[in-house]
Amino acid sequence: MAKNHRSSRLEKDNRNAKNPTQSKNLALERLTCDQTAEYGPHSERRQTIDRRSSFWWALLYGNFRPRRRRSRRDSDHHLFLVDWHEPRILYLSLCVLLLSCTDALFTLNLLQVGADEANVFMASMLERGVDLFVAVKIGLTATSLLVLAAVARRKFFRSYNVEHLLKVFCAGYILVIYYEVYLFRYVFEVQIF
């Protein structure tokens, strides 16, 4: 449809031109979308007032009435953050966060029956206190999930969405929880259910 519209405008310019040179200049200007043209797809249409100048209003308004679900141009989809995500991103993030909390609880209970923390960083947090261990574990997980949810549509390794990474983390935590249940039942012979 755009091609037909453009060709009809070129024909109209050819009829209105006074000489063949003027006709060619008009046609060339239309085809190249010259910035000096008074109309065209690249003409300046911005308002004089910058709507982005009120940061806090835009942030609050955008949080309660999100509109940006994808980038405007297909070529910008990898550079773009949206303010609305699919519900499955929320569900995956909540699932990973709840599994992380369950992992922290099971880890503390396993430590009481004689297990050791395999993660060196988290073992150092445990030496400083249980409260710090839980705060760091849940805090790091929640911060990571916020970042991953913000860039959920981006690609990594050129072919996978970050959403797939959230699914892998969810599956990984399920395996960790399964392993901890196995340790409770068969290694330390503690019934948890």
N, C-alpha and C positions, 0 to 999 in steps of 0.2 A: 504494500500500500504506500509506503514512504517513497519507493522508487517512482510509482505512478504520479504521486504528488509533485516530486521533484521534476520529473520530465514535463508535467503540465506547466509548472512555473517557468521552465526554460523555454517552452514554446511560446508562452505569453510574453517573455522578455524579448524573444526574437521578433514577435509581431510589433512590440512597442518601440523597438530600437530604430533610430533614424538611419543608421548605416550599418554595414556588415561588421566593421571593426567594433563598434559599440555593442553589437549583439554578441560578439565573441568575448568581449571584456565582461559583460554581464553574466554570460554563461560560465566563464572561468571563475568569476567571483563566487557564483553560487556553488559550483562544484568543489572549490577549495575551501569554502566556508570562511572567507576572509573576515578577520576580526573587525575591520572597518565597516563592514556591511551593517546596515541599519536593522537587518533581520537575519535570522539563520540560527542553526542549532548552537553556535558558540557565542551568540551575542550576550552581552552583560545584562543580567536580569536581577542582580542582587539589590536588596534594599540598602539604604544608607545606614540604617540602624543595625548593629550586629546583635543578633538574638542570643549569641553565646556569651555575652558580657555578664549576664547574671548567673553565675555558677551555681550558687546554692539553690536558687529557685529551680533551675534546670535539673539539678540532682534530685531534689525532693519530688518534683513533678514527674520525672522519668522513673523514679522508683515506684510510684503509685499508679502511674499510667504508662507502662512501657509500650513503645511503638516500634522500635528498631529491631526487626526480627532477622534481617539479613542486610548485606551491603547493597548499595544502590547499583554498583557495577559488578559484573561477573569477574573482572580482572582484579578487584579489590577484596575479594572474599577472604584471602589469607591475611590481610592486614587489618581486619576489622573486628571490633568487639561489639557485641550486641547487648541490648538491655532486656531481652526476652529470650528465654531458652525453653526448649521442650520440657515437659514435666518429667520425662525419663531421666534427664540430667539431675534434677532434684532428687528423684528416688534413688538413683545410683549413689549420689553423694551422701544422702542420709544413710543408706545401707552400709557404705564404707565407714562412715563415722560411728554408727552403732556397733559394727563389727570391731572397730578399733577399741571402743569402750569395753566390749566383751573380752577382747584380747587382754586389755590392761587388768581387768578383774580376774581373769583366769591366771594370768601371769603372777599376780600378787598371791593368789591362793596356792599356786604351784610352788612358789618360793617358800611358803609356810610349811609345806610338806617335804621340802628338801631339794627342790630343783634349783638350777642356776640360770641366771639370765644370760642368753647367748649373745645378745646385742651389746657390744662393748660400751657404746654411748649411753644406752639406757641403763646398763649396769652402773655406770658412774653417776647417773641421776638417782638411782636407787640408794647408793651410798650416802647421798646428801639428804634423802628423805623420801617418803612415799608420796607426800603431797606434791613435791617437785617432779617426781617421776610421772604421776598422773597428769599434772598440768602440762608438762613438756610433751608427753605422748599425744594427748588430745589436742593441744595447741598446734603442734606441727602437722598433725593429720588435718585439722580443720583449716589451717592456712593453706596447705597444699590443695585441699579440695576446692577452696574458693578460687585459687588461681586456675586449677584445671577446669572448673565450671565456667569461668570467664572466657576461656579459650577452647571450649568444647568442640567447636566446629573447625578448628585449625587442623592442619595435617602434621604428622610427624612421620619420619621415614618415607616421606613423599606419597604414601598411599593409605595411611591409617588416620582416622580422626582421633582427637584426644578423647572423645567419648569411648573409643575402644580401650584406651588406657584405663579409664575408670572401670570398665568391665573387668579388665585384667586384675586391677587392684581388689575389686570385690571378690573375684574368684580366689585370689591369693589369700585374702583374709579368711574366706570360708575354709580353705585348706589348713591355715594356721589354727583356726578354732577346732577343726576336726582333729588335728595333731594334738592339741592340748587336751581334748576329751579323751583321746587315746592314752595320753600320759596319765591322766587321772585314773582311768579304769584299769589299765593293764600294767603300768609301771609302778605307780604308787598305790594301787588298789584302793582308791577312794571313790565312793559312789557320789556322783553329783546330781543325778536325776532320780 
